[in-house]
Amino acid sequence: MKKIYGSAKEALDGVLFDGMLIAAGGFGLCGIPELLIDGIVAAGTKDLTVASNNAGVDDFGLGKLLATRQIKKMLSSYVGENAEFMRQYLSGELELEFNPQGTLAERMRAGGAGIPGFYTKTGVGTVIAEGKEVKTFDGQDYILERGIFADISIVKAWKADATGNAVFRKTARNFNPPAAMCGRICIMEVEEIVPTGSLDPDTIHLPGIYVHRLIQGQHEKRIEQRTVRQRETA
């Protein structure tokens, strides 16, 4: 089965449609599938629901899809660092389903494992619990959260082999693996494609069985918040 495609446009061909649900990897500005996001911007696919930890910044990552008004609804846990996200939400142009960060990650992981729902204490007694089933276990209340089953996943890895076995670097590992798992079709961009069999099996973070399409490309290395101090004199 061919998994390697020549570009984001080729890898996205035939899988995009208006109103779809997309699970996107990334954590802050780390591990964002920027090439695939640019491909979706170029395709003009609209009325999207996107499940992602955050929405990038105003001119990068999912922020580009917000700027073009292609996103209708976000499932997110962090909405800072993006003025356009805030403006659209406060003006009623953008729907937001707010999720605690661990809950969002588990909803993605559950979807990838074929689990339709799970109970968690996180959010009990808050607005997060509104409209959700509450069940008591051993005298403690838990709320029912649904697994996420996305139409496609778009994720970014450090390196992968031709079968899709992937390795993520540092913080990029946080949301990319569960996002990859929960998509019916997973499209992954990587910095480097290595020969099949060259990766140590014990270092693989995402098995290739979850990955359907793969591209290689150049990526930006942005710093979200730069903090500096004066150099001390000797």
Secondary structure as GFF3:
##gff-version 3
##sequence-region A 1 234
A	DSSP	alpha_helix	8	12	.	.	.	ID=ss1
A	DSSP	beta_strand	21	24	.	.	.	ID=ss2
A	DSSP	alpha_helix	34	43	.	.	.	ID=ss3
A	DSSP	beta_strand	48	51	.	.	.	ID=ss4
A	DSSP	alpha_helix	63	67	.	.	.	ID=ss5
A	DSSP	beta_strand	71	76	.	.	.	ID=ss6
A	DSSP	alpha_helix	83	90	.	.	.	ID=ss7
A	DSSP	beta_strand	95	98	.	.	.	ID=ss8
A	DSSP	alpha_helix	101	112	.	.	.	ID=ss9
A	DSSP	beta_strand	117	120	.	.	.	ID=ss10
A	DSSP	three_ten_helix	127	129	.	.	.	ID=ss11
A	DSSP	beta_strand	134	137	.	.	.	ID=ss12
A	DSSP	beta_strand	140	146	.	.	.	ID=ss13
A	DSSP	beta_strand	150	161	.	.	.	ID=ss14
A	DSSP	beta_strand	166	167	.	.	.	ID=ss15
A	DSSP	three_ten_helix	170	173	.	.	.	ID=ss16
A	DSSP	alpha_helix	176	181	.	.	.	ID=ss17
A	DSSP	beta_strand	183	194	.	.	.	ID=ss18
A	DSSP	three_ten_helix	201	203	.	.	.	ID=ss19
A	DSSP	three_ten_helix	208	210	.	.	.	ID=ss20
A	DSSP	beta_strand	213	216	.	.	.	ID=ss21
###
